[in-house]
């Protein structure tokens, strides 16, 4: 079975080229063709010897997915549903901001974390995505931006799946898109999220890549968090906070805490005070996220005046907090929602 061309770091291309008797500098040329000129076939790599192009064609494939459908929001957000040869689908989202274009990438087909407010976990986790498949999601958005003379400026690993549960591939993906001969996206413009897998947070702290860590917190007590997020039973809040402190001390970087406001569940002023007390000694920012409605869940959206009251209370207590700008609210905005709708139409929950 051919290998995915997007799945190789630059040094892996060097190793492969040496194996086939080609000079190492060809790796830089291949990277430029793939990521700067964004070709879709090896035949277009005109400055490579014909014998090498033939060998590449025999051993690699550039694109493995196809666009199943897309939704375009009034605010310019584009949600793609991409299909793969093994009949699975994943979502990727292109978001347009004043400061540039951001792409949200999925790291797994589905998710096994079981967070009760999330559509990604419906049907469980089917399989992880390879680094190359993650890159292909990003390239799909970049090709759309090419038509408008724009580029992807930042990336968030916040789509379907738990990035820390597929950390090797996630780190490899970061290296590939960061490479200066490739898409040249700075590590500081890459955000990786986690529901709180403590070993992954420790490894990321020790790793050295200066990416941004986003922790999905969503509750400030173990009772609440375990009810909403089963992972809390394995890594309760005390252990999670210990890992977060280690991360901040080791990297000198602040953490972004994601907090989905769920009506009547975690959105009272008492909840705000508990949250402030929990994180006050950490360099951090809180992203308040009004929960997206998911038909399969029974959660309700926190009223706007209560969202503002929660924000004011956090700020009164010295916490740096904002309400996340809602993007794609008029389409299937929640992670996994478009995929779930597609599966329902097909009569399956596994794609």
C-alpha positions as CSV (number, residue, x, y, z in Angstrom):
1,X,0.0,0.0,0.0
2,X,1.5,3.4,-1.0
3,X,2.7,5.7,1.8
4,X,1.1,9.1,2.4
5,X,3.5,11.8,1.1
6,X,2.3,14.2,3.7
7,X,3.3,11.7,6.4
8,X,7.0,12.3,6.2
9,X,9.1,14.8,8.0
10,X,11.9,16.4,6.0
11,X,14.6,14.2,7.6
12,X,12.5,11.1,6.7
13,X,12.5,12.3,3.1
14,X,16.3,12.5,3.3
15,X,16.5,8.9,4.6
16,X,14.2,7.7,1.8
17,X,16.1,9.5,-0.9
18,X,19.4,8.0,0.3
19,X,17.8,4.5,0.1
20,X,16.9,5.1,-3.5
21,X,20.3,6.6,-4.4
22,X,19.2,10.2,-4.6
23,X,20.9,13.3,-3.0
24,X,19.6,14.7,0.2
25,X,18.9,18.1,-1.3
26,X,15.9,16.6,-3.2
27,X,14.0,16.5,0.1
28,X,13.9,20.3,0.2
29,X,12.6,20.3,-3.4
30,X,9.9,17.7,-2.6
31,X,8.8,19.8,0.4
32,X,8.5,22.9,-1.8
33,X,6.5,21.1,-4.4
34,X,4.1,19.6,-1.8
35,X,3.6,22.5,0.5
36,X,4.6,25.7,-1.3
37,X,3.4,24.9,-4.8
38,X,0.8,22.5,-3.5
39,X,0.9,20.1,-6.4
40,X,-1.5,17.1,-6.6
41,X,0.7,14.8,-8.6
42,X,4.4,13.8,-8.7
43,X,4.4,14.3,-12.4
44,X,4.3,18.1,-11.8
45,X,7.6,18.1,-9.9
46,X,9.4,19.2,-13.0
47,X,12.9,19.8,-11.5
48,X,13.1,16.2,-10.3
49,X,14.6,13.4,-12.5
50,X,11.9,11.4,-14.3
51,X,13.2,8.2,-12.7
52,X,12.6,9.8,-9.2
53,X,9.2,11.0,-10.2
54,X,8.3,7.5,-11.3
55,X,9.6,6.0,-8.0
56,X,7.6,8.5,-6.0
57,X,4.5,7.7,-8.0
58,X,5.0,4.0,-7.2
59,X,5.6,4.3,-3.5
60,X,3.6,7.4,-2.4
61,X,0.2,9.1,-2.8
62,X,-0.4,12.8,-2.2
63,X,-4.1,12.9,-1.6
64,X,-6.2,10.1,-0.1
65,X,-9.4,12.0,0.9
66,X,-12.3,13.5,-0.9
67,X,-14.8,16.2,0.1
68,X,-18.1,14.7,1.1
69,X,-19.8,18.0,1.8
70,X,-19.2,21.4,3.1
71,X,-21.2,24.0,5.0
72,X,-20.5,27.7,4.8
73,X,-21.6,30.1,7.5
74,X,-22.7,33.7,7.1
75,X,-19.6,34.7,9.0
76,X,-17.3,33.0,6.5
77,X,-16.6,29.9,8.5
78,X,-16.3,26.8,6.3
79,X,-16.8,23.3,7.7
80,X,-15.6,20.4,5.5
81,X,-16.6,16.8,5.9
82,X,-13.8,14.7,4.3
83,X,-14.1,11.0,3.4
84,X,-11.3,8.5,3.4
85,X,-10.7,5.2,1.5
86,X,-11.8,3.1,4.5
87,X,-15.2,4.8,4.5
88,X,-14.7,7.0,7.6
89,X,-15.3,10.7,7.7
90,X,-13.8,13.6,9.7
91,X,-14.4,17.3,10.0
92,X,-12.1,20.2,9.6
93,X,-13.0,23.8,10.0
94,X,-11.7,27.0,8.4
95,X,-12.3,30.1,10.5
96,X,-11.7,33.6,9.4
97,X,-10.5,36.2,12.0
98,X,-9.3,39.8,11.8
99,X,-5.8,38.5,12.5
100,X,-5.8,35.8,9.9
101,X,-7.2,32.4,9.0
102,X,-7.3,29.5,11.4
103,X,-7.9,25.8,10.7
104,X,-9.3,23.4,13.3
105,X,-8.0,19.9,12.6
106,X,-9.4,16.5,13.8
107,X,-6.9,14.0,15.2
108,X,-9.1,11.0,15.5
109,X,-12.2,9.5,13.7
110,X,-14.7,10.0,16.6
111,X,-13.5,10.1,20.2
112,X,-13.5,7.7,23.2
113,X,-13.3,10.4,25.9
114,X,-17.1,10.4,26.4
115,X,-17.6,14.1,27.3
116,X,-21.3,14.4,27.8
117,X,-21.7,17.8,26.0
118,X,-19.8,16.8,22.8
119,X,-21.0,15.4,19.5
120,X,-17.6,14.0,18.6
121,X,-17.9,11.1,21.1
122,X,-21.2,9.8,19.6
123,X,-20.4,6.4,18.3
124,X,-17.1,6.2,20.0
125,X,-13.6,6.3,18.5
126,X,-13.1,4.5,15.2
127,X,-9.4,5.0,14.6
128,X,-6.7,7.6,15.0
129,X,-5.7,9.9,12.1
130,X,-2.1,9.7,10.8
131,X,0.0,12.8,10.7
132,X,-0.4,12.8,6.9
133,X,-4.1,12.7,7.2
134,X,-4.1,15.7,9.6
135,X,-1.8,17.6,7.1
136,X,-4.3,16.7,4.3
137,X,-7.1,18.3,6.3
138,X,-5.0,21.5,6.6
139,X,-4.1,21.4,2.9
140,X,-7.8,21.1,1.9
141,X,-8.4,24.5,3.6
142,X,-5.3,26.0,2.2
143,X,-6.3,25.2,-1.3
144,X,-9.6,27.0,-0.8
145,X,-7.6,30.0,0.5
146,X,-5.3,29.9,-2.4
147,X,-8.2,30.9,-4.6
148,X,-8.4,34.1,-2.6
149,X,-4.7,34.8,-2.3
150,X,-4.7,34.0,1.4
151,X,-2.9,31.5,3.7
152,X,-3.5,29.6,6.9
153,X,-1.9,31.6,9.7
154,X,-2.7,29.4,12.7
155,X,-3.8,25.9,13.5
156,X,-5.8,24.4,16.4
157,X,-5.9,20.7,17.2
158,X,-9.4,20.9,18.6
159,X,-11.6,19.0,16.1
160,X,-12.9,15.5,16.6
161,X,-10.8,13.3,18.9
162,X,-8.3,13.7,21.7
163,X,-4.9,14.9,20.4
164,X,-3.1,13.7,23.5
165,X,-4.5,10.2,22.8
166,X,-2.8,10.4,19.5
167,X,0.2,12.4,20.6
168,X,3.0,10.9,18.4
169,X,1.0,11.7,15.2
170,X,0.0,15.1,16.6
171,X,3.6,16.1,17.3
172,X,4.7,14.8,13.9
173,X,1.9,16.9,12.2
174,X,3.2,20.0,14.0
175,X,6.8,19.4,12.8
176,X,5.7,18.9,9.2
177,X,3.5,22.1,9.0
178,X,6.2,24.1,10.9
179,X,9.0,23.3,8.5
180,X,10.4,26.5,6.8
181,X,10.3,24.8,3.4
182,X,6.8,23.7,4.0
183,X,3.8,25.7,5.2
184,X,6.1,27.5,7.7
185,X,3.5,27.9,10.5
186,X,5.2,28.9,13.7
187,X,4.9,26.7,16.7
188,X,3.5,29.6,18.7
189,X,0.6,29.7,16.2
190,X,-0.3,26.1,16.9
191,X,-2.6,25.1,19.7
192,X,-3.1,21.6,21.0
193,X,-6.1,20.8,23.3
194,X,-6.7,18.0,25.8
195,X,-9.5,16.9,28.1
196,X,-6.8,16.5,30.7
197,X,-4.6,13.5,29.9
198,X,-1.9,14.2,32.5
199,X,0.9,12.1,30.9
200,X,0.4,14.0,27.6
201,X,0.6,17.4,29.4
202,X,3.9,16.3,31.1
203,X,5.3,15.0,27.9
204,X,4.4,18.2,26.0
205,X,6.0,20.3,28.8
206,X,9.3,18.3,28.4
207,X,9.1,18.2,24.6
208,X,10.4,21.7,23.9
209,X,8.0,22.8,21.1
210,X,6.6,26.2,22.1
211,X,3.1,25.4,21.1
212,X,0.0,26.6,23.1
213,X,-1.7,24.2,25.4
214,X,-5.5,24.4,25.8
215,X,-7.1,22.4,28.6
216,X,-10.8,21.5,28.5
217,X,-11.7,22.1,32.1
218,X,-15.4,22.8,32.1
219,X,-15.9,22.4,35.9
220,X,-14.0,23.3,39.1
221,X,-15.1,20.4,41.3
222,X,-14.5,16.7,40.9
223,X,-18.2,16.0,41.3
224,X,-19.2,18.2,38.5
225,X,-16.3,17.4,36.2
226,X,-16.7,13.6,36.6
227,X,-20.3,14.0,35.7
228,X,-19.5,15.9,32.5
229,X,-16.1,14.3,31.7
230,X,-15.4,10.6,32.5
231,X,-11.6,11.3,32.1
232,X,-11.8,13.1,35.5
233,X,-12.1,9.7,37.2
234,X,-8.7,8.8,35.9
235,X,-7.1,12.2,36.3
236,X,-9.0,14.2,38.9
237,X,-8.7,17.9,39.2
238,X,-5.8,17.9,41.8
239,X,-3.6,15.8,39.4
240,X,-4.6,17.9,36.4
241,X,-3.7,21.1,38.2
242,X,-0.4,19.6,39.3
243,X,0.4,18.8,35.7
244,X,-0.7,22.3,34.6
245,X,1.6,23.9,37.1
246,X,4.5,21.7,35.9
247,X,3.8,22.8,32.3
248,X,3.8,26.5,33.2
249,X,7.0,26.2,35.3
250,X,8.8,24.1,32.7
251,X,7.8,26.1,29.6
252,X,7.2,29.6,30.9
253,X,4.0,29.7,28.8
254,X,0.5,30.3,30.0
255,X,-2.4,27.8,29.6
256,X,-5.7,28.4,28.0
257,X,-8.5,26.8,30.0
258,X,-11.6,26.0,27.9
259,X,-14.9,26.3,29.9
260,X,-18.1,25.3,28.2
261,X,-21.0,27.0,29.9
262,X,-23.9,24.5,30.3
263,X,-27.3,25.9,31.5
264,X,-27.9,24.9,35.2
265,X,-24.8,22.7,35.3
266,X,-21.7,24.8,35.7
267,X,-22.7,28.4,35.1
268,X,-23.6,29.9,38.5
269,X,-21.7,32.6,40.2
270,X,-20.6,30.0,42.8
271,X,-19.1,28.0,39.9
272,X,-17.3,31.1,38.7
273,X,-15.8,31.6,42.2
274,X,-14.8,28.0,42.4
275,X,-13.1,28.3,39.1
276,X,-11.2,31.4,40.0
277,X,-10.0,29.8,43.3
278,X,-8.8,26.8,41.4
279,X,-6.6,28.5,38.8
280,X,-5.7,31.9,40.4
281,X,-2.0,30.9,40.9
282,X,-1.5,29.8,37.3
283,X,-0.6,32.0,34.3
284,X,-3.6,31.4,32.3
285,X,-6.5,32.6,30.2
286,X,-10.1,31.3,30.4
287,X,-12.1,30.9,27.2
288,X,-15.8,30.8,28.1
289,X,-17.8,28.8,25.5
290,X,-21.6,28.9,25.3
291,X,-22.3,25.3,24.7
292,X,-23.5,24.4,21.3
293,X,-26.9,22.6,21.1
294,X,-26.5,18.9,20.3
295,X,-29.8,17.1,19.6
296,X,-28.5,13.9,21.2
297,X,-27.7,15.7,24.5
298,X,-30.1,17.3,26.9
299,X,-28.0,20.2,27.9
300,X,-29.4,23.8,27.5
301,X,-27.6,26.9,26.6
302,X,-26.8,29.4,29.3
303,X,-28.7,32.7,28.9
304,X,-26.6,35.6,27.6
305,X,-27.1,37.8,30.7
306,X,-25.9,34.9,32.9
307,X,-22.8,34.4,30.6
308,X,-21.9,38.0,31.0
309,X,-22.4,37.8,34.8
310,X,-20.1,34.7,34.9
311,X,-17.5,36.7,33.0
312,X,-17.7,39.7,35.2
313,X,-17.3,37.6,38.3
314,X,-14.1,36.0,37.0
315,X,-12.7,39.3,36.0
316,X,-13.6,40.8,39.4
317,X,-11.6,38.0,41.0
318,X,-8.6,38.7,38.8
319,X,-8.9,36.1,36.2
320,X,-8.1,36.9,32.6
321,X,-11.2,35.7,30.7
322,X,-13.1,36.2,27.5
323,X,-16.1,34.8,25.8
324,X,-15.1,32.9,22.7
325,X,-16.3,34.5,19.5
326,X,-19.0,32.1,18.2
327,X,-18.2,31.0,14.7
328,X,-20.3,28.9,12.4
329,X,-23.3,29.2,14.8
330,X,-25.7,28.9,11.9
331,X,-24.2,25.6,10.6
332,X,-23.4,22.3,12.4
333,X,-20.9,24.1,14.6
334,X,-20.3,21.6,17.4
335,X,-17.3,19.2,16.9
336,X,-18.6,16.0,15.4
337,X,-22.1,17.3,14.6
338,X,-21.7,17.4,10.8
339,X,-20.2,13.9,10.8
340,X,-23.1,12.6,13.1
341,X,-25.7,14.1,10.7
342,X,-24.0,12.5,7.8
343,X,-23.9,9.1,9.6
344,X,-27.6,9.4,10.5
345,X,-28.5,10.0,6.9
346,X,-26.5,6.9,5.9
347,X,-28.1,4.9,8.7
348,X,-24.8,4.4,10.5
349,X,-23.1,5.8,13.6
350,X,-19.6,4.6,12.7
351,X,-18.5,6.7,9.8
